[in-house]
Amino acid sequence: MPCYKNAIRSFICFCIALICINTCAAQVIDDDFEPKAFKLNIPKAPDAQFLTLKKRHLDAISSGDLITQGICLKDMGMICFHLGDFTRALQYGLDAKKLFEQEKRNDLLADTYINLGTLYYYHQDHRNSRSSFNQALKIYQSLRDQQGVAVTLGQIGHLMEKKQLYDSAFFYQQKALAAYTSINNNEGKAAIFENIGSIHEDLGQYKAAMSYFLSALNIYNNSKQITQSIEVENNIGDIFRKTGDLKKAMQHTQQALKLAQQSNEIYQVSSAFRDISKTYNLMGKNDSAFYYAEIARTYLMKIYSLETSRQMAFRQALNDEEKKNEEIRFLQNERKVTLIVTVATIVIIVLLVIAGLLMLSRHRIKLKAEQQASQQNIAILETEKQLIEAGLKNKNMEEIQLKQEIELKSKELSTHVLHIIQKNQVLETLKAQLEELVKDDKRDQKKQLKQLITQINQDFNNDNYWNDFSNVFEQIHKSFFEKLNQQFPNLTATDLKLVSLLKMNMNSTDMASMLAISQDSLRIARYRLRKKLNLGQGDNLIAFLQSI
């Protein structure tokens, strides 16, 4: 009986581990649609690479080099793509396309269309994705570039596979294979073999799939393409596992793991451990399955951490670049002001010299003394008028600059608010779904689900966003909290959060989302705040806060 309970416990732990792995994998591992034609070797510091490209782009704009501008935009777009910023990547790609069309660089234009096809796919825009691939194919055919034709046909076939149009997928993959064969490109043929094998696997035709995977593996091994060999070894392991030959499945998966560890392919290492876990589960060895599932989960967490750090560094680099550009614009404005002041000073000096000459000439020509004195007074008045106008312009410029700074801070504050609202809304949805699962008595993972709900509630109370929010809020509304605390020292941190949102005149729905509370709780919080602020029945709470 104890053995039976232990077996059940091990199986439950294994299932939970698989759920965690699949959840993390959905966040970290991209869809396998990514065409092989533009798998970039992204540098370890994409932010530095992006800034280098951006500098080259600015230099190209200064020199009027449209081709270099387009190339930089295309490469910047692909860095954004690999970092998950698909919207920015698509915009860069469209800008590059316009430049290449203008310069009639069809070779670069075709490559850009391939990138756009992939980006449209990630935006769930299959129509524009197919249209972009068709444009690339048309250009490559006009250039008689068989390599480009083969790549594009393979990508169209891959798109058809993802849309589950398997007949069309076979058709385009076979045409791509013929194109690669005509130029004797074995590596391209291997990629197509792998794609065709994947289609057969989707259709449950495992014998045919195995044949194509083995053909691809043979080519990759001969050309020492380690990364591609790892992927095919994993695919072959999947076929054996699906057909029930668990021993051979384990052999191929372990071979993939060995190659991945030797080449430090962390994604493939994680995938191999996950497949080993699945195989052990099918063997009935749930303890081993759980052990390897935990290893796979650890690798996925590491991947997620690395990707997050890389994206944060990239975002920070973009923000720093924007700040730097803002400082440059500020310095340019200062130089303009300095130039105006210098010109005014020169004018004054010239006028003073003229006045001195007039004073000397008055001794010589007494008849013209009054006329010269009058002219001098007029000149002095004009100079004073110019100085006053220059001073007013300086003050106006200072006011404009202050308004721009306030607008910038307000935008930054709105961005923080939006981030908090979006995060809380997602957590609210997840929490509601998890609570529904907890209410289901048929499920046996209540304890784990309750732990997840507790973690979500803890995340609701995370003050990191509030700290950033408060810093920006203080910069816009200087000394607001200080004055408020002097008058009402008994206000809590929660009261201050509510006060800041009321000060911004935010609606009740957004305030409730920001504070992660219900509308009823918000009304109670406002009522308690009014009591602490000693407001009467007819006093307006928001008007009172705006007056501080």
Secondary structure, 3 states (H helix, E strand, C coil): CHHHHHHHHHHHHHHHHHHHHHHHHHHHCCCCCCCHHHCCCCCCCHHHHHHHHHHHHHHHHHHCCHHHHHHHHHHHHHHHHHCCCHHHHHHHHHHHHHHHHHHCCHHHHHHHHHHHHHHHHHCCCHHHHHHHHHHHHHHHHHHCCHHHHHHHHHHHHHHHHHCCCHHHHHHHHHHHHHHHHHCCCHHHHHHHHHHHHHHHHHCCCHHHHHHHHHHHHHHHHHCCCHHHHHHHHHHHHHHHHHCCCHHHHHHHHHHHHHHHHHCCCHHHHHHHHHHHHHHHHHHCCHHHHHHHHHHHHHHHHHHHHHHHHHHHHHHHHHHHHHHHHHHHHHHHHHHHHHHHHHHHHHHHHHHHHHHHHHHHHHHHCHHHHHHHHHHHHHHHHHHHHHHHHHHHHHHHHHHHHHHHHHHHHHHHHHHHHHHHHHHHHHHHHHHHHHHHHHHCCCCCCHHHHHHHHHHHHHHHCCCHHHHHHHHHHHHHCCCHHHHHHHHCCCCCHHHHHHHHHHHCCCCHHHHHHHHCCCHHHHHHHHHHHHHHCCCCCCCCHHHHHHCC
